[in-house]
Amino acid sequence: MQISELFRGLGEETFGKIVRGISIGKLKTYQIYEGFKVRAHLHKVNTEALRKSTPRFWARIMEGDEDFGKDLAQSVLVSHLDMIAAALDCLGVPHENGFFAKDIDPKPYFTEGWEDRLFGQLKGAYPETILIFYINHLRWELLGAESVYQPVAV
């Protein structure tokens, strides 16, 4: 599965919510603002530009623009490092402020049913769309998932 397939699997409405979750301040803090601005074909990155560009972003995802998809995913994830740190804490994965600790293999921490357990523990504390995106990003990046996780409605 490619990152664009992950975004497509979550759907256009969820995609829009994910884009709205990008923090311009965090992009600047982690020095990815300029790179994202160039990759996104924006003159300036702000909430209005992101909102107006979401349909164009979705079209690029639908076309399979993997480089853009990876940069977009990185922008979303750095915007929510507090949630990522909480998720890794819940799973018991060693990390440094949301980044995997060096020289560890995180795969053994992802035991059967980890997605549902993590979603159940963190839903309500963080935006559900971002949490579901992160769970899927972990599944894609670390575990080579071929399908998109959607939590079971209760």
Buried (B, 14 or more C-beta within 10 A) or exposed (E): BBBBBBBBBBBEEBBBBBBBBBBBEBBEEBEBBEEBBEBBEBEEBEEEBBEEBBEEBBEBBEEEBBEBBBBBBBBBBBBBBEBBBBBBBBBEBEBEEBEBEEEEEBEEBBEEEBBEEBBEBBBEEBBBBBBBBBBBBBBBBBEEBEEBBBBEEE
